[in-house]
Each structure stands twice: as structure tokens, then as C-alpha cells.
Amino acid sequence: MRYLRIGAPGAERPVLYADGALRDLSGVTPDIDGEFLAGGGYRGDPAELPMADLDGHRIGAPIARPGVVLCVGQNYAAHAAESGAPPPAEPIVFYKAPNTVIGPDDDILIPPGAKRVDWEVELGVVIGRTTRYAASPDEARECVAGYVLSNDVSEREYQLERSGGQWSKGKSCETFNPLGPWLVTPDELTFPLRLRSWVNDATRQDSSTADMIFDVGFLIWHLSQFTVLEPGDLINTGTPQGVALGGRFPYLSAGDVVELEITGLGRQRSVVKG
């Protein structure tokens, strides 16, 4: 199944896409949130739900504000190389403020005075059940509610030069995590997935989850040894090569258009504004 949320920020309503039709979920759940996902999502007959349509409404992030956004750095071999770093021996983990999460077509805002804003197409993983001390990557993989297209927008000066040793300063600015359009249940996807990004119609990233150093099951297993993951939490699993940090492309400027796509997870289009 595929879930999405439509409406103005803070007033989105939940929608199910199944059998080629959009169905209104607002009579079943107030939102696509941790409680709904922990219950296994929608288990009934989609045909019993009233029809819904986008009708020109804004598409919001496909999940309600997560309790936590956990991110993994340098998790693609080629991206680690373009960053000038060896592949990490174990996952590099940092936090991103949950209030960075916005809709897939919402504007990306450049912080005042920032000059090194970067794009990062990423596979996002949404947790569906409380996960602590998972016994194995296979067990951890069973805790996935679904997958989502995520843009881990970054300000590299804040991240690397003004970080104080942590990356979160460069990751947590307003609008720095466009998400969606869909939350897609695992049964609809076949790995590996192709990830792509464009800036002003020019290709920036074109890679595959096959280049991931640590796969989804390993990441959830690993994270669960250090923190309790809860339903509705979001994990950004890293970006492939082709970001501005690699030195081949300019950083984002006001007026740029950033587009992202992952196989089966849809496409985003964000306009950069100063």
C-alpha cells in the first residue's frame, strides 16, 4: 500500500492509494502517525473507503512529524570517496531536528548568510514497531513500516566548519528535509532501488542502493543497540555521490529547482528560496 497526506501545513489529511485509486483514511485514523503504523496500518478493504482526490491541494510529508530523525553519514562507497574519507568501519550517526520535515514540493529556504546549501537524495525508512536491542538485521528489517523519498538538505559550512564536532548544525535548519510524496510498504518494493537527483534539470546523482555500505536491516539493528526506535521515527540512510560537497557542482542558490526520485517512491520538486 501507499500512504500520503494532503492539505495545508498542520492540517493534512491521510489518504491511501490502492488498486489505482485514492481513498480517504480520515474516518479510520486522524493521521499517518506512530499509533496508526504500530497498528499495522490500514487492514481493511480499500474499496470500503470513500474516494479522495488531490484536487489541487498541497501534498504534505507522508508521515506526521516524527519523534526523531536519525541520519547516517557516508553510507555509499562512492560518496565517501568523493568526500575524501575512507568507508566508515561502522555507521556514522547524527540527529536532524524533526521540525525540518516538510512536503515533497515545498520550498527549501536558505538560512540568512548561508552559502553552502547542498542536496542529498536518500532512502528514508519509517519505523513501524518499537525496536530495542534487535537480535539481528533480519529481525530489525521486520520493524519497517515503509520507505520514503527523503532529501537530507545540508549546509556544509555549518556541518563541517562550525560544527563543534557534530553534524547536526548543518542539518537542522528550517525546511531541510523535504519528504515524500509516498510512504510505501515494503511489499511493494524490490531492491536495489535507483536514486537520482537533478538541479535545474541537470543530473547530479544517479546511483543505486546496491552501493550502500550498511543496508537497511543492519542500520536498524545497529541503531537499536544504542537507542529505542519508536513507530513513526524516520531514518535517513545516506546519500550517493554527486553532491556539491564533492566539488564538481555549485552549491544551491535562490531560484534553483531541486528534483529527486527513487524507484517506486515517487518524485520531489523543490524551489530554493533565499
C-alpha positions in Angstrom: 0.0 0.0 0.0 0.9 3.6 -0.4 0.0 6.4 2.0 0.2 10.2 1.6 -1.1 13.3 3.4 -2.7 16.2 1.6 -3.6 19.7 2.8 -2.1 22.8 4.3 0.8 22.5 6.8 -0.6 21.3 10.1 -4.0 20.4 8.5 -3.1 17.4 6.3 -5.5 14.6 6.0 -4.5 10.9 5.5 -5.0 9.2 2.1 -4.5 5.6 1.0 -3.5 4.7 -2.6 -4.6 1.2 -3.5 -5.9 -0.5 -6.6 -5.3 2.6 -8.7 -7.5 4.8 -6.6 -7.0 7.4 -3.8 -9.1 6.7 -0.7 -9.8 8.9 2.3 -8.5 7.5 5.5 -9.7 10.3 7.8 -12.5 8.1 9.1 -10.1 5.4 10.1 -7.2 7.5 11.6 -6.6 11.2 12.2 -3.1 10.9 10.7 -0.4 8.7 9.3 1.4 8.7 12.7 3.2 6.3 15.0 -0.1 4.9 16.5 -1.5 4.1 13.1 1.7 2.5 11.9 2.2 0.5 15.1 -1.3 -1.0 14.5 -0.2 -2.3 11.1 -1.7 0.5 9.0 -4.9 0.0 7.1 -6.0 -3.6 7.2 -9.5 -3.4 5.6 -10.8 -3.5 2.1 -9.7 -0.2 0.3 -13.0 -0.3 -1.7 -14.9 0.3 1.6 -13.2 3.7 2.0 -14.6 6.9 0.4 -12.9 8.2 -2.7 -10.4 11.0 -2.3 -8.5 13.2 -4.8 -5.7 15.7 -4.7 -8.0 18.4 -6.2 -5.1 20.9 -6.3 -4.3 20.5 -2.7 -0.7 20.6 -1.4 0.9 17.2 -0.8 2.5 17.1 2.7 5.1 14.8 4.1 3.6 11.3 4.1 4.1 10.8 7.9 3.2 13.1 10.7 6.1 14.8 12.5 8.4 12.0 13.6 9.6 11.7 17.2 13.1 11.6 15.9 15.0 11.8 12.6 18.2 9.7 12.7 20.6 10.1 9.8 23.5 8.0 8.6 26.5 9.7 7.0 28.9 8.5 4.3 26.9 5.3 3.7 27.6 5.0 0.0 31.0 3.9 -1.0 31.4 6.4 -3.9 30.1 9.3 -1.7 32.6 8.5 1.0 35.3 8.6 -1.7 34.1 12.0 -3.1 34.1 13.4 0.4 37.8 12.4 0.8 37.1 9.9 3.5 37.6 6.1 3.8 34.5 3.9 4.1 33.4 4.0 7.8 34.0 0.9 9.9 30.6 1.4 11.5 27.7 3.7 10.8 28.2 7.5 11.3 25.1 8.7 13.0 23.7 12.1 13.7 20.3 13.7 14.5 18.3 16.1 12.5 15.5 18.2 14.0 12.1 16.7 13.4 10.7 20.1 12.5 12.8 20.1 9.3 10.3 17.7 7.7 8.2 19.3 5.0 6.3 18.2 2.0 7.9 16.9 -1.2 7.2 20.1 -3.2 7.6 22.7 -0.5 10.3 25.4 -0.9 13.8 24.9 0.6 14.8 28.1 2.4 18.5 29.2 2.5 19.4 30.4 6.0 20.4 34.0 6.2 24.0 34.3 5.1 24.4 30.7 4.2 26.5 29.9 1.1 26.9 26.1 1.0 23.5 24.6 0.9 23.6 21.1 -0.6 21.1 18.5 -1.8 21.1 14.8 -0.8 18.7 12.2 -2.3 18.2 9.5 0.3 16.2 6.4 1.0 14.1 7.1 4.1 13.0 4.3 6.4 9.9 4.7 8.7 9.8 2.5 11.8 6.6 0.6 12.4 7.1 -1.0 15.8 9.1 -0.3 18.9 12.6 -1.6 18.4 15.2 -2.1 21.1 18.3 -4.4 21.0 17.2 -6.2 17.9 18.8 -9.6 17.8 19.8 -9.5 14.1 19.5 -7.4 10.9 16.7 -9.8 9.7 14.7 -9.2 12.8 15.3 -5.4 12.5 14.1 -5.4 8.9 10.7 -6.7 10.2 10.3 -3.4 12.1 10.0 -1.3 8.9 6.6 0.3 8.3 7.6 1.6 4.9 10.0 3.5 2.7 10.0 7.1 1.6 12.0 9.5 -0.6 14.0 12.0 1.5 16.1 15.0 0.8 18.7 15.4 3.6 19.4 19.1 2.8 22.7 20.3 4.4 24.6 23.5 5.0 28.2 22.3 4.7 29.9 25.2 6.5 27.6 24.7 9.5 28.1 21.0 9.3 31.9 20.8 8.9 33.5 24.1 9.9 31.2 25.4 12.6 30.0 22.0 13.9 32.0 21.8 17.1 32.5 18.1 16.2 28.8 17.2 15.4 27.0 17.5 12.1 23.5 18.5 13.3 24.1 22.2 13.0 24.3 21.8 9.2 21.3 19.5 9.0 18.6 21.1 11.2 17.8 24.4 9.6 14.2 25.1 8.7 12.8 23.2 5.6 15.9 21.0 5.5 14.1 17.7 5.0 11.6 17.5 2.1 9.9 14.1 2.4 7.6 12.0 0.2 5.3 12.1 -1.7 4.5 8.5 -0.7 5.1 6.2 2.3 5.3 2.8 0.5 5.0 -0.5 2.4 7.9 -2.9 2.0 5.9 -5.5 -0.1 5.7 -3.0 -3.0 9.5 -2.6 -3.4 12.2 -4.8 -4.9 15.8 -3.9 -4.0 18.1 -2.5 -5.2 16.5 0.9 -5.9 17.7 3.6 -8.2 18.3 7.0 -6.7 18.6 10.2 -8.8 18.7 14.0 -8.3 18.7 17.0 -10.6 19.3 20.7 -10.2 17.8 22.9 -12.8 17.2 19.8 -15.0 20.9 18.8 -14.9 21.7 15.4 -13.5 23.6 15.4 -10.2 23.1 12.0 -8.6 22.4 8.6 -10.3 23.2 5.6 -8.2 21.7 2.6 -6.5 21.1 1.3 -3.0 23.5 -1.5 -4.1 26.3 0.9 -3.3 25.2 1.2 0.3 27.9 0.2 2.8 25.4 -0.7 5.5 22.0 -1.9 4.4 18.6 -1.2 6.0 18.5 -4.2 8.2 22.0 -3.7 9.5 21.3 0.0 10.2 18.2 -0.6 12.2 19.8 -3.4 14.1 22.8 -1.2 14.8 20.8 1.8 15.9 18.7 -0.3 18.2 21.7 -1.2 20.2 22.1 2.5 21.2 18.6 4.0 21.2 15.0 2.8 21.2 13.3 3.3 17.9 9.6 4.1 18.0 6.8 3.8 15.5 6.8 6.8 13.2 10.5 7.5 13.6 12.4 8.4 10.4 15.9 7.1 9.4 17.7 8.7 6.5 20.1 6.1 5.3 22.7 8.2 3.5 23.3 9.7 0.0 25.2 8.6 -3.0 27.9 10.5 -4.9 27.1 13.7 -6.8 26.5 16.3 -4.2 28.0 19.8 -4.2 30.4 18.9 -1.4 32.3 16.7 -3.9 33.5 19.8 -5.7 32.0 19.1 -9.2 28.9 21.2 -8.8 28.0 24.6 -7.3 26.0 24.9 -4.1 22.4 25.8 -4.3 21.2 29.4 -4.9 17.9 31.1 -4.7 15.8 30.2 -7.8 17.3 26.8 -8.2 15.0 23.8 -8.7 15.9 20.6 -7.0 14.3 17.3 -8.1 14.7 13.9 -6.6 13.5 10.4 -7.5 13.8 6.9 -6.1 12.3 3.8 -7.9 8.8 3.2 -6.6 8.8 6.1 -4.1 7.9 8.9 -6.4 9.5 12.3 -7.2 10.0 15.6 -5.5 10.4 19.1 -6.8 11.5 21.9 -4.5 12.3 25.6 -5.4 15.2 27.1 -3.4 14.4 30.5 -1.9 16.7 32.9 0.0 
